[in-house]
């Protein structure tokens, strides 16, 4: 069975590239430009969520991940933060993300990080 990924990005082009790369690697990807899939995690049942820190909406990606990590139902769900921020390692640590991917990203690094966290 394919590993399932919820992928939330702020840029449609980046979303499409990441979706294509991960799908080609055999993952079942649920891509979105909004946080809507976060509200449906119970039905989607992903193995990992990848969230950009600068997503559209009321919350940042790091706030979304911090909330996921604070809830008993989702605290063990792997969460990866993506951003162009120069301070991404600290931001990821502060929100309890399991890992991070700096943008612009290297495709091989993206695949390695996702494989490591699924």
Buried (B, 14 or more C-beta within 10 A) or exposed (E): EEBBBBBBBBBEEBBEBBBEBBBEBEBBBBBBBEBEBBEEBEEBEBBBBBBBBBBEBEBBBBBBBBEBBEEEEBEEBBBBBBBEBEEBEEBBEEBBBBBBBBBEBEBEEBBEBBEEBB
